[in-house]
Amino acid sequence: MQSSIEQLMLDPIVGALLVASGIVFALYVVLVRPQLGRLADHLAFVESLKVGDYIVTGGGLIGQIVRCDEAVVTVSLGDGVTVDAVRSTISSFAPARYGASAQV
């Protein structure tokens, strides 16, 4: 007579479900959790933007923020040229060589 553990081990459906569950868990740990962390970091970065910050937009434009609204920032690109950018498209602070102070 087989024990209940041996019966579970021999059942192919249970084995397949365990393997599938393991694969789903591994994909969650490897793909989803890191992306959620990056998303939280980016949202915190976007919320921290203020007038005077030197930034890089998602399109690669580098400039200084001259006005901040809830969803839109106005960026001065130099020589009187300003553009409006959606806050969430700001990718990072500009490197120090572009006139920005060292920001993290």
N, C-alpha and C positions, 0 to 999 in steps of 0.2 A: 504494500500500500504506500502511495506517495504522500508526502506532506503537502500542505497547502502552498508552501513556497515553491516546491518543485512543480506543482501543477501550474502556478502562475508563470514560472520560467518556461514551461513547455508550451504555453498557449501563444501561438504566433500573433494573434491580434494584440495581446497585451504587450508583447515585445515590440511590435511595430508602433504602438502608441507611445511607448517609452522612448523609442528612438526619435519619433517625430517631436515629442515634447522637448527632448534634449536639444534638437536642432533649433526649434523655435526659441528656446531660452538662450542658446548660444548666439543666435542672430540678434536678439534683443540686447544682450550684453555688448556685443561687438559693434553693432550699427546704431541702434536707437539711442541708448543711453549717452554715448559721446555726443551725438547730434543735439540732444536735448540740453546738454551742458553748454555746447557752443551757442545755442540759441539763447539761453539764459544770459550768458556773458555778453552777447551782442545787444540784447535788450537793455541790460544795465549800462553798457557803453553809450547807446543811443540816448538814454535818459540823462546821462551825465553831460551831454553836450551843452556848451554855453557860448555866449557871445565872446569873441576873441580867440577861440580855439582854431588852430590850423588843422584842416582835415583833408582826407582823400575821399572822393566820392566813388561809387561803384563803377562809374565810367572812366575813372582815372584823373578827374580834374582835381587840382590842388588849390586850396584857397583858405580864406579866413572867414569864419562865421560872423556876419554883421547883424543878423536878426534871427531870433528863434521863436517859432510858434509851436503849437502842440504837435503838428504833423509835418510842417515844412520849415526848412531853414533857408535863409538867404546867404549865399556865399559870394564873397568878393574875390574875383580872380586876378585883380590888379588893373590899374589904369582906368578905374571907373566902370569896369565890367562886372556886373553881378548876375547871378543866376539863382533860381529857386530850386531846391532839391528836397525830395521827400526824405524825412529823417531816417527812415529805415534803410535808405540806399547809401548812407555814409558808412564807409567800410573801416576807416581807421584814422588815427591822428596822423598828421603829416610828419615826415622825417625832419629832424632838427635843421638840416641844411636848407630847408625851404622857409626859414624864418620862425619856425615854431620853437618854443622852449621844449626842453626834454620832458615829455609827458609819457605816462605809462598807460 
